[in-house]
Amino acid sequence: MSQSVDRALTVLASLADGPVSLEQAAALLGVHKSTALRLLRTLEQHGFVHRQADYRYRLGGRLFSLAQLALESIDVRGVAAPHLAALNDACGHTVHLAVYEDGEATYVDKLESRYPVRMYSRIGKRAPLGATAVGKVLLAGLSAPHRAELVRRLELPGYTPRTLRTPEALLAEVESVREQGWAMDRGEYEESVNCVAVPIHGIDGRVIAACSISTATVVAPLSALRRLLPDLRATAEAISREYGGGATA
């Protein structure tokens, strides 16, 4: 192992806990202050550390840029695929993966039910945020001001008699989703289809996607879907961990 690389990584890892002085860095590495200074200056030149006005060093912006690029190179669909396939195989129902895009939910993956009844959803199809379980989960993942502003701009047509038609009703529902960590669609988008969904989290805790289990009402009632929530949550948590994020709420 390269001693210089090892020292650099040790310093960067320690800075995750907060700024350190030159003396603290030298003590951490077990080297003379002049050696620690050369290392810190090299890291500073490359933007990995930044020297503050009080002469202590903190993590630099270049490190965060690289982390973001690394995250963007990870395809959540690719990470989720084997987990969704296992869930689909276990429960036999339709499984979806959706992301937020321009005020709507977009399905980026779908695994069909083993039953002959098929749903109209497809990969690439967009769905309303306010009338689908995945949409409510994605709404709940937005900041409160963004969520309130977006909901008040959404058109809320009555897809079925159960569709939420007012911003106030939808915001109240989404707040419940945020608190409980899952959402359901009680035939609100398609009258003959029920759905439950949970969030998938990214490395910073943000909701980056939603995964769901959907069934036609002739196949299984909503109560049967709710009994599958532990399996759905476990799937989302596994995807979140592999992607680099945390577990669902």
Beta strands, then each sheet from edge to edge (+ up, - down):
strand 1: 49-51
strand 2: 57-59
strand 3: 94-101
strand 4: 104-111
strand 5: 126-127
strand 6: 183-186
strand 7: 193-201
strand 8: 207-216
sheet 1: 1+ 2-
sheet 2: 5+ 4- 3+ 8- 7+ 6-
end
